[in-house]
C-alpha cells in the first residue's frame, strides 16, 4: 500500500474506475503471457468533449426560470456545427449548464485532449468558442452563463466508452467502469456497476472452498451472466447518445424518426423491458416486487436455502424452557 503496509487476501477486485490500476496490472501480466485480446489493448473511444458548470446566484429578472418550483432540463442541438448545449434551473437562483462538442474521429479526440491539458479560461474558450455566442433556452448566451460561473465550478469531461473483453485473470476480477465504461446518455454506468457487484458477490458466496479452480469458476460464472447484458445495454446507451448528441445528417434523421414516428407506447415497452432486470443478493431474503411489471426470475442459492432449512430445523428441535 502507499503507506508501506501489506494486505493479504484470496482475491483482488478491481473497482477502481475507468483508468483502473488493477486492470492495467492484470493486462500487463496477460500481455506478457500472450493471452490479452488485441481489442483490450486499444484506447477508450472519446466521442464527445463536455464542459459543465454551475453559476453563482443569478438575477431572477434576467433568468425567470429560477423562479420555478420544478427543474426543467432544456437542450439545444445546433445546426451546421458540432455543438449542443443545455441548461437546468436549480435552487438558490443557480443554473447548471453544459456544452458538448461532438468529436468526429479518434485522432481528433486525442488532439483535443492534448491541446486542452490546461483547463483555464483561455483553454475553455479555445475549445468551446463556437458555442459561446449561442442563445440559451433560459435567456442570454452561453458566454453569459460561463462568466457567471466561478472557475472552480467548471469542469471538462471526455465522454468515453469501451467494453473490455477481459474481466478476470487468476485471482483478479474487474467490475464497473474498470471493465465497461458507458456513455452517460442512458444512466447505465452506476447501475451496471452495482449489478456487477451483486452478481459477483453471489458467485463468490456459492464458490465453496477457496481454490484456484473454484475462484476461476466463480469469476467465469460472473462474466457469463454479466457480459451479454452489459453488451446489450452499452449498445442501448450508444444509441441514446446518438439521439441526444448526434449532429450528422444520419443522426438527425434517426432523431426525427424516434421523436415523431415511433409511438410512445413502443418506447415505453422497451424502457420497462430494459429495466426489468433487477438482480438481488442471493444470501439475503428476496425483496418483494412492488411494481406492476414482471421481473425475470433469479437463480436461487442452494447454499442459502440449505442454511435456512438447517436453522429452521434446529429451532424446531429446541424445547422452550
Secondary structure as a PSIPRED ss2 file (coil, helix, strand):
# PSIPRED VFORMAT (PSIPRED V4.0)

   1 X C   1.000  0.000  0.000
   2 X C   1.000  0.000  0.000
   3 X C   1.000  0.000  0.000
   4 X C   1.000  0.000  0.000
   5 X C   1.000  0.000  0.000
   6 X C   1.000  0.000  0.000
   7 X C   1.000  0.000  0.000
   8 X C   1.000  0.000  0.000
   9 X C   1.000  0.000  0.000
  10 X C   1.000  0.000  0.000
  11 X C   1.000  0.000  0.000
  12 X E   0.000  0.000  1.000
  13 X E   0.000  0.000  1.000
  14 X E   0.000  0.000  1.000
  15 X C   1.000  0.000  0.000
  16 X C   1.000  0.000  0.000
  17 X C   1.000  0.000  0.000
  18 X C   1.000  0.000  0.000
  19 X C   1.000  0.000  0.000
  20 X C   1.000  0.000  0.000
  21 X H   0.000  1.000  0.000
  22 X H   0.000  1.000  0.000
  23 X H   0.000  1.000  0.000
  24 X H   0.000  1.000  0.000
  25 X H   0.000  1.000  0.000
  26 X H   0.000  1.000  0.000
  27 X H   0.000  1.000  0.000
  28 X H   0.000  1.000  0.000
  29 X H   0.000  1.000  0.000
  30 X H   0.000  1.000  0.000
  31 X H   0.000  1.000  0.000
  32 X H   0.000  1.000  0.000
  33 X H   0.000  1.000  0.000
  34 X C   1.000  0.000  0.000
  35 X C   1.000  0.000  0.000
  36 X C   1.000  0.000  0.000
  37 X C   1.000  0.000  0.000
  38 X H   0.000  1.000  0.000
  39 X H   0.000  1.000  0.000
  40 X H   0.000  1.000  0.000
  41 X H   0.000  1.000  0.000
  42 X C   1.000  0.000  0.000
  43 X C   1.000  0.000  0.000
  44 X C   1.000  0.000  0.000
  45 X E   0.000  0.000  1.000
  46 X E   0.000  0.000  1.000
  47 X E   0.000  0.000  1.000
  48 X E   0.000  0.000  1.000
  49 X E   0.000  0.000  1.000
  50 X E   0.000  0.000  1.000
  51 X E   0.000  0.000  1.000
  52 X E   0.000  0.000  1.000
  53 X E   0.000  0.000  1.000
  54 X E   0.000  0.000  1.000
  55 X C   1.000  0.000  0.000
  56 X C   1.000  0.000  0.000
  57 X C   1.000  0.000  0.000
  58 X C   1.000  0.000  0.000
  59 X C   1.000  0.000  0.000
  60 X C   1.000  0.000  0.000
  61 X C   1.000  0.000  0.000
  62 X C   1.000  0.000  0.000
  63 X C   1.000  0.000  0.000
  64 X H   0.000  1.000  0.000
  65 X H   0.000  1.000  0.000
  66 X H   0.000  1.000  0.000
  67 X H   0.000  1.000  0.000
  68 X C   1.000  0.000  0.000
  69 X C   1.000  0.000  0.000
  70 X C   1.000  0.000  0.000
  71 X C   1.000  0.000  0.000
  72 X C   1.000  0.000  0.000
  73 X E   0.000  0.000  1.000
  74 X E   0.000  0.000  1.000
  75 X E   0.000  0.000  1.000
  76 X E   0.000  0.000  1.000
  77 X E   0.000  0.000  1.000
  78 X C   1.000  0.000  0.000
  79 X C   1.000  0.000  0.000
  80 X C   1.000  0.000  0.000
  81 X C   1.000  0.000  0.000
  82 X C   1.000  0.000  0.000
  83 X E   0.000  0.000  1.000
  84 X E   0.000  0.000  1.000
  85 X E   0.000  0.000  1.000
  86 X E   0.000  0.000  1.000
  87 X E   0.000  0.000  1.000
  88 X E   0.000  0.000  1.000
  89 X E   0.000  0.000  1.000
  90 X C   1.000  0.000  0.000
  91 X H   0.000  1.000  0.000
  92 X H   0.000  1.000  0.000
  93 X H   0.000  1.000  0.000
  94 X C   1.000  0.000  0.000
  95 X E   0.000  0.000  1.000
  96 X E   0.000  0.000  1.000
  97 X E   0.000  0.000  1.000
  98 X E   0.000  0.000  1.000
  99 X E   0.000  0.000  1.000
 100 X E   0.000  0.000  1.000
 101 X E   0.000  0.000  1.000
 102 X E   0.000  0.000  1.000
 103 X C   1.000  0.000  0.000
 104 X C   1.000  0.000  0.000
 105 X C   1.000  0.000  0.000
 106 X H   0.000  1.000  0.000
 107 X H   0.000  1.000  0.000
 108 X H   0.000  1.000  0.000
 109 X H   0.000  1.000  0.000
 110 X H   0.000  1.000  0.000
 111 X H   0.000  1.000  0.000
 112 X H   0.000  1.000  0.000
 113 X H   0.000  1.000  0.000
 114 X H   0.000  1.000  0.000
 115 X H   0.000  1.000  0.000
 116 X C   1.000  0.000  0.000
 117 X C   1.000  0.000  0.000
 118 X C   1.000  0.000  0.000
 119 X C   1.000  0.000  0.000
 120 X C   1.000  0.000  0.000
 121 X H   0.000  1.000  0.000
 122 X H   0.000  1.000  0.000
 123 X H   0.000  1.000  0.000
 124 X H   0.000  1.000  0.000
 125 X H   0.000  1.000  0.000
 126 X H   0.000  1.000  0.000
 127 X H   0.000  1.000  0.000
 128 X H   0.000  1.000  0.000
 129 X H   0.000  1.000  0.000
 130 X H   0.000  1.000  0.000
 131 X H   0.000  1.000  0.000
 132 X H   0.000  1.000  0.000
 133 X C   1.000  0.000  0.000
 134 X C   1.000  0.000  0.000
 135 X E   0.000  0.000  1.000
 136 X C   1.000  0.000  0.000
 137 X C   1.000  0.000  0.000
 138 X C   1.000  0.000  0.000
 139 X C   1.000  0.000  0.000
 140 X C   1.000  0.000  0.000
 141 X E   0.000  0.000  1.000
 142 X H   0.000  1.000  0.000
 143 X H   0.000  1.000  0.000
 144 X H   0.000  1.000  0.000
 145 X H   0.000  1.000  0.000
 146 X H   0.000  1.000  0.000
 147 X H   0.000  1.000  0.000
 148 X C   1.000  0.000  0.000
 149 X C   1.000  0.000  0.000
 150 X C   1.000  0.000  0.000
 151 X H   0.000  1.000  0.000
 152 X H   0.000  1.000  0.000
 153 X H   0.000  1.000  0.000
 154 X E   0.000  0.000  1.000
 155 X E   0.000  0.000  1.000
 156 X E   0.000  0.000  1.000
 157 X E   0.000  0.000  1.000
 158 X E   0.000  0.000  1.000
 159 X E   0.000  0.000  1.000
 160 X E   0.000  0.000  1.000
 161 X E   0.000  0.000  1.000
 162 X E   0.000  0.000  1.000
 163 X E   0.000  0.000  1.000
 164 X C   1.000  0.000  0.000
 165 X C   1.000  0.000  0.000
 166 X C   1.000  0.000  0.000
 167 X C   1.000  0.000  0.000
 168 X E   0.000  0.000  1.000
 169 X E   0.000  0.000  1.000
 170 X C   1.000  0.000  0.000
 171 X C   1.000  0.000  0.000
 172 X E   0.000  0.000  1.000
 173 X E   0.000  0.000  1.000
 174 X E   0.000  0.000  1.000
 175 X C   1.000  0.000  0.000
 176 X H   0.000  1.000  0.000
 177 X H   0.000  1.000  0.000
 178 X H   0.000  1.000  0.000
 179 X C   1.000  0.000  0.000
 180 X E   0.000  0.000  1.000
 181 X E   0.000  0.000  1.000
 182 X C   1.000  0.000  0.000
 183 X C   1.000  0.000  0.000
 184 X H   0.000  1.000  0.000
 185 X H   0.000  1.000  0.000
 186 X H   0.000  1.000  0.000
 187 X C   1.000  0.000  0.000
 188 X C   1.000  0.000  0.000
 189 X H   0.000  1.000  0.000
 190 X H   0.000  1.000  0.000
 191 X H   0.000  1.000  0.000
 192 X H   0.000  1.000  0.000
 193 X H   0.000  1.000  0.000
 194 X H   0.000  1.000  0.000
 195 X H   0.000  1.000  0.000
 196 X H   0.000  1.000  0.000
 197 X H   0.000  1.000  0.000
 198 X H   0.000  1.000  0.000
 199 X H   0.000  1.000  0.000
 200 X H   0.000  1.000  0.000
 201 X H   0.000  1.000  0.000
 202 X H   0.000  1.000  0.000
 203 X H   0.000  1.000  0.000
 204 X H   0.000  1.000  0.000
 205 X H   0.000  1.000  0.000
 206 X C   1.000  0.000  0.000
 207 X C   1.000  0.000  0.000
 208 X C   1.000  0.000  0.000
 209 X C   1.000  0.000  0.000
 210 X C   1.000  0.000  0.000
 211 X C   1.000  0.000  0.000
 212 X H   0.000  1.000  0.000
 213 X H   0.000  1.000  0.000
 214 X H   0.000  1.000  0.000
 215 X H   0.000  1.000  0.000
 216 X H   0.000  1.000  0.000
 217 X H   0.000  1.000  0.000
 218 X H   0.000  1.000  0.000
 219 X H   0.000  1.000  0.000
 220 X H   0.000  1.000  0.000
 221 X H   0.000  1.000  0.000
 222 X H   0.000  1.000  0.000
 223 X H   0.000  1.000  0.000
 224 X H   0.000  1.000  0.000
 225 X H   0.000  1.000  0.000
 226 X H   0.000  1.000  0.000
 227 X H   0.000  1.000  0.000
 228 X H   0.000  1.000  0.000
 229 X H   0.000  1.000  0.000
 230 X H   0.000  1.000  0.000
 231 X H   0.000  1.000  0.000
 232 X H   0.000  1.000  0.000
 233 X H   0.000  1.000  0.000
 234 X H   0.000  1.000  0.000
 235 X H   0.000  1.000  0.000
 236 X H   0.000  1.000  0.000
 237 X H   0.000  1.000  0.000
 238 X H   0.000  1.000  0.000
 239 X H   0.000  1.000  0.000
 240 X H   0.000  1.000  0.000
 241 X H   0.000  1.000  0.000
 242 X H   0.000  1.000  0.000
 243 X H   0.000  1.000  0.000
 244 X H   0.000  1.000  0.000
 245 X H   0.000  1.000  0.000
 246 X C   1.000  0.000  0.000
 247 X C   1.000  0.000  0.000
 248 X C   1.000  0.000  0.000
 249 X H   0.000  1.000  0.000
 250 X H   0.000  1.000  0.000
 251 X H   0.000  1.000  0.000
 252 X H   0.000  1.000  0.000
 253 X H   0.000  1.000  0.000
 254 X H   0.000  1.000  0.000
 255 X H   0.000  1.000  0.000
 256 X H   0.000  1.000  0.000
 257 X H   0.000  1.000  0.000
 258 X H   0.000  1.000  0.000
 259 X H   0.000  1.000  0.000
 260 X H   0.000  1.000  0.000
 261 X C   1.000  0.000  0.000
 262 X C   1.000  0.000  0.000
 263 X C   1.000  0.000  0.000
 264 X H   0.000  1.000  0.000
 265 X H   0.000  1.000  0.000
 266 X H   0.000  1.000  0.000
 267 X H   0.000  1.000  0.000
 268 X H   0.000  1.000  0.000
 269 X H   0.000  1.000  0.000
 270 X H   0.000  1.000  0.000
 271 X H   0.000  1.000  0.000
 272 X H   0.000  1.000  0.000
 273 X H   0.000  1.000  0.000
 274 X H   0.000  1.000  0.000
 275 X C   1.000  0.000  0.000
 276 X C   1.000  0.000  0.000
 277 X C   1.000  0.000  0.000
 278 X C   1.000  0.000  0.000
 279 X C   1.000  0.000  0.000
 280 X C   1.000  0.000  0.000
 281 X C   1.000  0.000  0.000
 282 X C   1.000  0.000  0.000
 283 X C   1.000  0.000  0.000
 284 X C   1.000  0.000  0.000
 285 X C   1.000  0.000  0.000
 286 X C   1.000  0.000  0.000
 287 X C   1.000  0.000  0.000
 288 X C   1.000  0.000  0.000
 289 X C   1.000  0.000  0.000
 290 X C   1.000  0.000  0.000
 291 X C   1.000  0.000  0.000
 292 X C   1.000  0.000  0.000
 293 X C   1.000  0.000  0.000
 294 X C   1.000  0.000  0.000
 295 X C   1.000  0.000  0.000
 296 X C   1.000  0.000  0.000
 297 X C   1.000  0.000  0.000
 298 X C   1.000  0.000  0.000
 299 X C   1.000  0.000  0.000
 300 X C   1.000  0.000  0.000
 301 X C   1.000  0.000  0.000
 302 X H   0.000  1.000  0.000
 303 X H   0.000  1.000  0.000
 304 X H   0.000  1.000  0.000
 305 X H   0.000  1.000  0.000
 306 X H   0.000  1.000  0.000
 307 X H   0.000  1.000  0.000
 308 X H   0.000  1.000  0.000
 309 X H   0.000  1.000  0.000
 310 X H   0.000  1.000  0.000
 311 X H   0.000  1.000  0.000
 312 X H   0.000  1.000  0.000
 313 X H   0.000  1.000  0.000
 314 X H   0.000  1.000  0.000
 315 X H   0.000  1.000  0.000
 316 X H   0.000  1.000  0.000
 317 X H   0.000  1.000  0.000
 318 X C   1.000  0.000  0.000
 319 X C   1.000  0.000  0.000
 320 X C   1.000  0.000  0.000
 321 X C   1.000  0.000  0.000
